[in-house]
Amino acid sequence: MSRLICLILTLFACAAHAEPLPMIEAAPGVYVHHGIHQELDEGYRGDICNIGFIVGKSGVAVIDSGGNVNVGKRLLEAVRKVTDLPVRYVINTHVHPDHVFGNAAFLGEHPTFVGHHKLGEAMELRRTVYERNNAAWMGKDAEGSTLVKPGQSVQTTLEIDLGERVLLLTAHPVAHTNTDLSVLDRNTATMWSGDLLFIERTPSIDGDIKGWLKVIAQLRETAVQRIVPGHGPVTADWQKALDNEQRYLETLLADVRTSIKQGISMERTMDTAAASEKDRWQLFGSVNRRNVNIIYPALEWE
């Protein structure tokens, strides 16, 4: 066989298998890929949130799939480095594009896609905008990515069994979004919080800030050893992480309320609200301004 033919066959083989995402084993059978802290419109390549999978005796559950189909393919390759067991579930913790656009990479595995009972409707409502934004942000990297809606929804709670490994899925009231879902692996007392918990990266609001504070109080009552946040490192010191997030949200809420009471415009409030938190969080300048833009109009009607 000529060298040229060997090279062509090698290239085809490389193209057929994406490079696996780097993973850590956060607990036995719990694998996490940490996304990088990056803005969606600044060099975004679909890899900014935490995604991963849990392995049971009879199957695998993927938890969030990344921001495009290529990230999803790399996640699937990471699964295959660990196990040949079937991917039985792909669970989305909420609607945001960095968490869901990799779903398409798993269609060939024929899993059950699972999400909050409002997730399918939210995906459909946002489909056009999300697909347009992905194309603008990622260009060719967005090709082949599409929203795959859940085939199974969670109204309140749902247990799924991966074979001697039961996961408890909980649908939360409106908080970070109106589609927030957490996943608790009972075997290791590990919770995947989705974006109900941010570490290092400024928490972003796309739901209800007051509802989010209530959900934080509920999360504190959960018996867990560690949390995989939506963004940032896995932590065993999760109560402190919730303290930090709660402090930011409460400060933001109080400052915006004060601005409204004093007749300060939303535009000026974007520059001042939660200023005491500025040095505690990454991407604070852009994310905090967006948060003010979300909550100011809602709080005017209190």
C-alpha positions, -999 to 999 in steps of 0.1 A, spaced: 0 0 0 14 34 -10 23 60 16 -3 83 1 -31 57 6 -20 51 41 -21 88 48 -56 92 34 -68 62 55 -52 77 86 -69 110 80 -103 94 76 -98 74 108 -89 106 127 -119 124 113 -142 95 124 -132 98 161 -131 132 178 -105 138 205 -120 129 239 -126 157 263 -103 158 293 -121 145 324 -116 142 361 -132 115 382 -148 136 409 -162 106 427 -162 69 419 -180 66 385 -186 103 383 -167 120 355 -166 158 349 -152 180 322 -146 216 333 -155 243 308 -134 275 306 -146 309 318 -153 327 286 -180 350 272 -203 336 246 -195 363 221 -157 363 227 -140 334 210 -167 310 222 -163 274 210 -191 257 229 -169 246 259 -176 269 288 -197 249 313 -192 217 332 -205 186 315 -199 149 321 -214 115 329 -221 89 355 -215 52 350 -237 25 366 -237 -13 362 -259 -14 332 -256 21 315 -245 56 315 -262 90 321 -247 120 304 -253 153 322 -253 183 299 -236 179 265 -219 212 257 -225 241 233 -221 223 199 -222 189 184 -184 187 182 -181 192 220 -208 165 223 -188 141 201 -157 146 223 -178 140 254 -190 107 238 -155 97 230 -146 104 267 -174 81 277 -160 54 254 -126 57 270 -142 47 303 -169 22 293 -186 4 265 -220 4 284 -248 21 265 -256 57 270 -292 53 284 -299 89 293 -288 124 283 -300 148 311 -301 186 305 -299 208 336 -315 238 319 -321 254 285 -290 275 280 -271 268 247 -238 260 263 -254 231 281 -277 216 254 -264 219 218 -242 188 221 -273 166 225 -272 158 188 -239 140 191 -258 113 212 -287 106 188 -269 75 174 -268 61 210 -306 62 211 -308 75 247 -338 89 265 -333 127 267 -345 141 300 -352 176 313 -374 199 333 -411 197 323 -407 233 309 -375 225 289 -391 214 256 -412 245 254 -383 267 263 -361 251 236 -388 257 210 -393 293 220 -356 300 219 -346 278 189 -344 305 162 -324 329 184 -301 303 198 -293 288 164 -287 323 149 -264 332 178 -245 300 177 -238 306 140 -226 341 147 -205 331 177 -189 299 163 -192 299 125 -185 264 111 -182 250 146 -220 255 149 -228 233 119 -247 201 127 -257 214 161 -294 214 168 -317 214 198 -329 180 208 -359 182 231 -365 159 261 -385 127 255 -390 124 293 -398 153 315 -395 158 352 -425 174 369 -412 173 405 -388 145 410 -378 114 390 -355 84 398 -335 67 371 -316 35 376 -282 29 359 -278 -5 375 -271 -4 412 -269 34 409 -300 55 413 -300 91 403 -326 115 418 -336 143 394 -354 173 409 -372 200 389 -369 234 407 -392 265 406 -380 295 386 -345 304 397 -315 307 374 -340 299 346 -375 284 345 -360 250 335 -336 242 363 -330 206 371 -305 191 396 -292 155 396 -282 137 428 -261 105 426 -270 87 458 -241 63 456 -216 90 461 -237 119 475 -227 140 445 -250 166 432 -249 182 397 -265 216 403 -264 229 368 -263 267 369 -281 269 403 -245 272 415 -218 292 400 -182 292 413 -156 318 402 -178 329 372 -204 356 379 -238 341 384 -261 350 355 -298 355 359 -323 344 333 -352 337 356 -361 352 390 -335 364 415 -359 360 445 -368 325 434 -331 317 430 -325 327 466 -353 305 478 -338 275 458 -304 282 474 -320 278 508 -335 245 497 -302 232 483 -286 238 517 -309 212 532 -298 185 507 -275 158 521 -245 158 497 -208 155 500 -199 175 469 -214 196 442 -206 198 405 -216 234 397 -226 246 363 -194 266 361 -163 263 382 -145 236 401 -162 206 418 -164 214 455 -168 196 488 -170 230 505 -204 236 488 -220 255 516 -193 282 513 -199 283 476 -236 288 481 -227 315 507 -207 334 480 -235 331 454 -261 341 479 -241 371 490 -238 383 454 -274 378 446 -286 395 478 -262 425 472 -274 429 437 -311 427 447 -306 453 475 -286 477 453 -311 475 424 -340 481 448 -322 511 463 -316 526 428 -353 522 419 -364 538 452 -340 567 446 -351 571 410 -318 562 395 -320 549 360 -313 513 349 -284 525 328 -267 542 358 -275 512 380 -257 489 356 -225 507 366 -231 507 404 -252 477 415 -232 450 434 -200 470 429 -186 456 461 -186 421 444 -166 432 414 -133 417 424 -148 384 436 -160 371 403 -148 365 368 -165 382 338 -182 405 363 -184 436 341 -205 421 313 -225 395 333 -235 419 361 -247 445 336 -269 419 320 -283 409 354 -293 444 361 -310 446 327 -330 415 336 -341 423 372 -345 461 372 -377 461 351 -392 432 372 -384 449 405 -400 482 394 -433 463 397 -428 451 433 
